[in-house]
Amino acid sequence: MAQEQVRQNNFLSFAGRNYIPVVAILVFLMLVIPLPTVLLDVFMAMNLAISVLLLLTVITTPKPSRLTTFPQIILLVTLFGLGINVSSTRLILTQGERFDGRMVRAFSTFVVGSDKGSDGLVVGMVIFVILIVIQTIVIAKGATRVSEVAARFALDSMPQKNFAVDQELNSGAITEEEARQKRAEIRNESDFYSAMDGSSKFVSGNVNAGIFITVINLVAGLITGMVLRREPFGSAIETYSRLTIGDGLLSQLPSLLLSFSTGMLVTASNSDVQLSENLKKQFSSSGTTYIIAGAAMALLGILPGMPWYVLIPLGGISVFAGIRMQRSQAAQELAKKQAEAAAAGKTQTGQNPADVSPVVKLDDLLLEIGYALIPLVDADKGAKLLERVTRIRREAALDLGLVVPSIRIVDNMTLDPNEYAFKIRGIEAGRSKLKMGYYMAINTGDIREEVKGEPTRDPAFGMPAIWIPEDKRADVERAGYAVVDPPTVIATHLTEIIRSHAAEILGRKEVKQIIDKLKETDQVVVDEVLDTAKFTYGQIEKVLQNLLREQVSIRNIVLILETLANYNPSVGSWILTERVREALGKQICLQYADENHKLRVMNLGQDYAELLLSHQVPSPDGSRPYAALDPVDGRRWIEDVSSAFAAMQERGLVPIILCPSEVRGLVKASTERELPGIVVLSINEVIAAENSVVVETLGEIKQKVEGVS
C-alpha cells in the first residue's frame, strides 16, 4: 500500500513538473483515440472555461507584453479545441441517435428547443450561421489584421525607442541598470507582437477548420443515418442537425472567445493601468457630455411612439451622473488649489535665515554647451555626441575601473554660442570653443605640407591645430594632419578630463557601487575587508583616490581589497596605498613598459633620497607626506629633475624615476606641481613585476646630474 502511494506521488510530481508536454501529448492522442462521452463532456467544459479565463485575464492585465506566454497558450488551446471537435465528430457519426454527450445535447436544446419540429431547427441553424459569420468576418479577421499592424509598428519603432533610452542614459535621467531593463522590455514587446501576429493565424485557421468540421458533421451524418442505418430523412435531419448545432456551438464559442481575447490584447494600450481604470478615467473627464446625452434621450422619450418608460429614465440617470461628475471635478480642482497655496506658503521667503532651503544637489558630471552647439546633441539631426559620451563612460570603466556617473548635458545661455564647459560637482574642469561646420586639423609633427587655416589648439593635449572647412578634409589628411570632427573634439577632451580628474570623480557612492557589484562574485573578500578588517567606505575611497591620482587603474579591485585586508586601517591611507601599489606592481610596470616589455628609468641618487627623507613632514591624518625643502635645495632639486625629464623626452620616452619605496611618495609630492608628467615607481613595485619587465637604467638623478646614456 505504501509503495503504491509512493508511485502515485511520483507520477503526480512528474506530471506537475512536465504538465505542458503531458497536455500536448494528451491532445494529440485525442485526435486518434476515441473518447467516452463522459470524458468528452469534461473536456468540452474545460475548453469553455479556459476560454473564459483567458478573456478575463486579458481584460485585467494592464500591459499586453507581460503576457509573454499568450501566443503559446493560443496554440495549445487551439489544438485542444480541434482535438475535442474531432472526438465529438467521431462519436456523433458512430453513435447517431444513441449519442449521449450532455454538453452537446444541452447546447442544442438551448438554441433549437426540446420539442421536435422543423421550426426550432431552422431558428437554430440561422443563429448558428449568424454566429459563424460574426466569428469569421468580424472577430477573427479583425484580430488577425490588428495583430499584423501591431507587429509591424512594434518592429518599426524599435530603433527609435532604443535611441530614446540611450538619450535618457546619456543625460543622466536613468541608470545603466534601468537602461538595460528598458531595452529588455522593448525587445520583449517586439517579440511578443511578432509572436501574436503568427498565433493569430492559428486562431483564424481554427475558425475555418471548425466550420468545415461542422459541415462534415451534418452531411456525413445524413449519409450515415440514411444509407448505413436506414433512418428516414426526417429523423436523420432532426438528429444530426441538433447534434451538429450543439457541437458547433461548443466549438465556435470558445474559438470566438479566444479570437476576441486576441483582439483585446493586441489593441490594448501598453500602459501599467488596467482597462477598467483607463475607461473610468477617460470617460469621466467631462460631466457636460453626459448631461447633453441625457437631455437628448429624454427629448426622444417625449416624441410620439417612443418608449418613454425607457428613454426618460435613462436620460435622467445620465444627467444625474453628469452633475455628479461636475461636482467631483470642482471639488478636486478646489483641493488642488488649496494644496498649491499651502505649498507656496511653506516655500522660502528670504525674510530670515530660517526661510533658507537646503542646497540643491550638484550634478556629479555636467557638460554645458552654447546654443550653437545644440545640434551636436539633437537626435533628430543625427547627433553623435550622446553616443560618444556613452562610449567614454564605458572606456573609463574598462581602462581605469572607474564607475563614471551619468554625464548630464544642458545648454547654457551665458556661454559663448560655440563654447562648452565641463564641470565636476559644480567646479569647472575644462572649457573650450568649437567651430560648427568645420573640422579640426591637428599638427602631429609629421605633416608633409603646411595648410593654412584658422589657428587653434587641441583642447585635450594642447597641440597646435587649425580649423578647416569640410570640403578640404581630404586634402588636409593627405598633408599629414589628423582631422577630427567637433563631436570627437569634445569626446577626446572629456576623456582626458575624466582621466586626469578620476580621483575627484570617485566618491563614496561610486565606491559602494563597486563593492556592491563585487559582492555578487567575491563575497568573501568584501566580508573580510568590511567586517573582519573593519575598513569603512571612506578609508577605501582614499586609497582608490590615491591610485587614480597617479593614473593607476583600480579595475583589479579584488587584489586591491585582498591587500587592504592584510593590514589595519589605522596605519594610514598613504602607507596602505603604497602596499597596494606594490601588490599591483606588475600591472603598473607593464603600463609604462614598451612593446618589448622594457622599462626605461632614471634612478634617484642616494644623496637626494636622504635629503628628502630628512625633510619629511608626515601628515597627521595618515595621508601623503611631503618634503619641506628649503628654497635653495628645492630649486636645485627641481632643476636636476627637469634636466633628466628633458633628456628622456628628447628620446620620446615617458619620464620615469625609480626610487626606494619609503621615498616614492616624497618624490611624487615634490614634483607633481612643477613637473606633473613625471611617473615615480618604487623598487618594490619593479620587484613585484618579476620577469614581466626588463629594467634599463638611463642615468641617475644626483646633486650633479649625469648625462643620459
C-alpha angles and dihedrals in degrees: 000000000000091000091051090051090050091051091051092049091049091051093049091047091050092048091048092053095044103031095133095058090041092053092046092052092046091052090050091051090051088064091058111025120066114242128215113247092246091059090043090056090051093050092047091052090047092050092052092046093049091052092051090046091052092051093051091046091053092048093050096043109097098199118041096205090062089073091073092156095054096096091054091045089054090056093048094046091046091052090046092052092048090050090053091047093052092047093049091048090052092051094044093051095044099042104030111172089007092062106121103183102147097201092054093044092048095050092046089051091052091059107026100030131233097272119087116242144106096258093067092045093052092048091046092049091049092050091046093050091048089051091051092049091050091047095046105038103029114025105028096037093046093048091049093050093046090050091053093050093045091051093049094048092045091055094043094050095046096091092048092049092049090049091051089053090051090052092051090048094050093046091053095243091124136022126244090255091054089047091054090050092050092049090050090051090051091051092046091049092051092046091047096053091043090053091046089053090057097041092051087065088060090053093052090044090051090055092052092046091050091053091049092049090049092053090048089051092056099040097039090043092056091047092047094046099045101033105033101027097031092230120164115258093246093052093045094048090047094050101042096038091055093046092044092051092048094045092044092052091050091052099040099043095060089042091051091050090049092050091047091049090052092051092047092050099050094042094051119108113253094241136121094245124095120244093248091054092047092050092048092050098043099042097044098054095102126036091186090072092058092046092053093045091049092050090050092052091048090052090050089052091058093057116100115268095016119124095252091177088066105033100043096051091045090049091050092050090050093050091048091050091049092052091049090051092051092050092048091050091049091051091050092050091050092049090049092052091048091050091050091049091049091049091049090052091056096051120101118279100185091231094122140359091266089066093062112109124219116279113269112246114258122234112259092223123011130181112196118194135188118245093257089062095053092100087066089070099032107114092197090063096050095259115187101190095088090054090048092051090054089050091050091056091047093049092049089054091050097041104038101015086237122147099223112204119234112285111230115210119204136162117245118200092197091066124085108269092250096038132101133188131196119210132191111206091336097313118111113242101173143000136184145152132246133196111225115223091025136092127226113237110200122205103226093180095257100085117142097198130021115238125203120234144126105305120236140141132251103253094212100054104007093241118156113262143161135219114241132182118253095250091063096052097102093048093049092049090052088053089061102259122137104236121202133174124235096262090053091049091055093042093051091046092050091048092055092044091052091048094049094043098038092119091056093047093052111086138160091275091057091045090053091049091053093048094044089054090048091054089070092065108015107033092151093060093048092049092049093051099041103031106026103032091032097224116169125218088250093056092048089047092057093052093048091047091052089053095047091046087067094041095256111152116238093198091111088068093153093063091043093054092042089055093048090050089062092063140054116254090228093072089081136258095265096054088046089051092053091050090050091049090054090051088051092045096121092049093048096047094047088051090066101030120102127242090281091054090248117149114202113199145165113231120227112238121240092241093058092044091055092044093054093045092050091054096042116138112194120217115244092224095050094255124131115317123222137210116245098207120178115249095261095049091041093053092046091049093052092046093052093047090046091054091053089044092054093046092055094045091053087061092049093250132139107250106245127176118200115204142150115289095243091060100036094094092048092052092050094045093050095049107034095086098051098025107027095165097065118112116213119200129181125227089240090058091053090047090052089055088062111180095347092095137030114220118219115190113214097182146310132269106226136150085279109036117228119219121263112262 
